[in-house]
Amino acid sequence: MLRSTFIALSTNKPLRRFSERSAVGRRLSSRFVAGMEIDEVMRAALSLQNLGIASTLDALGESVHSAEEAQKHATTYHQLLDGITRHKLTDSNVSLKLTQMGMDLDPSLAESIVRDLTAHAVQANSFVRVDMEGSPYTQATIDLVRRVHSLPGNRGRIGTVIQAYLYRSEADIKTLTADGIRIRLCKGAYKEPAELAFPAKKDVDANYIKLTRQLLTSGIFHGLATHDEAIIRDTKRFVDENKISRDSFEFQMLYGIRRDLQHALVKEGFRMRVYIPFGPEWYPYFMRRLAERPANAIFIAKQFFRN
């Protein structure tokens, strides 16, 4: 019930406009969003690096309305890649959405922008993660990533995200790993119809575990994005039983969520990456985080009224 409510709120335009312009809204979002400016996300990444935690930087935004707006977002990402080099963030990369780069306006524009950013990532010794949006974009996202990855010099420098709640994900993983493409596996945060996605949490969890094992034995470096302790325990057990190197994959978590678990995994010798979003267009992201785990809403409310 709460999950559906937060997903519906994530597309509420009047509430989004009010929230993103208000001091109260920005204060509420600060648990999950590192700030509004590039300097703030760089400081957050440096702090994590000092703790032995890698980072993925995400300038929030999606569904632009003009080519100029798409190019503006692209410029921000070039600045992030320059910042990764300037601040010596030795294991940081960037994550973007195709609709943010003009996919709905002109797919060729989005692909051109992603090609340029991937070329910049090669120069910066970094990596571009193309995030996965709702199911209408799944095939186009996979196709675009495969094309850009196949260009000379780009192997291992661009990857994408697979969502475990989609029935098609096992086949998609086979296609991507056959090309040597790195994957970030998550459960999924969009509202999808039952004919496309597992409706029950237990089935999503079971598929996540199944896909995790497929990734861990692929011989390619992947990211397992989860805060689910039961899934993490299962993964650790599978890794130990199959003598899989802890350097051959990484756990990934979101900024502001389960910091205790992040630090514990690092102490155990596992690789950890934290996804750090920033920017004024934070509202849809924030609502999807609440949809994934409604208990976060209670936590944020307690923190807000405590201060």
Secondary structure, 3 states (H helix, E strand, C coil): CHHHHHHHHCCCHHHHHHHHHCHHHHHHHCCCCCCCCHHHHHHHHHHHHHCCCEEEEEECCCCCCCHHHHHHHHHHHHHHHHHHHHCCCCCEEEEECCHHHCCCCCHHHHHHHHHHHHHHHHHCCCCEEECCCCHHHHHHHHHHHHHHHCCCCCCCCEEEEEECCECCHHHHHHHHHHCCCCEEEECCCCCCCCCCECCCHHHHHHHHHHHHHHHHCCCCCEEEECCCHHHHHHHHHHHHHCCCCHHHEEEEEECCCCHHHHHHHHHCCCCEEEEEEECCCCHHHHHHHHHHCCHHHHHHHHHHHHC
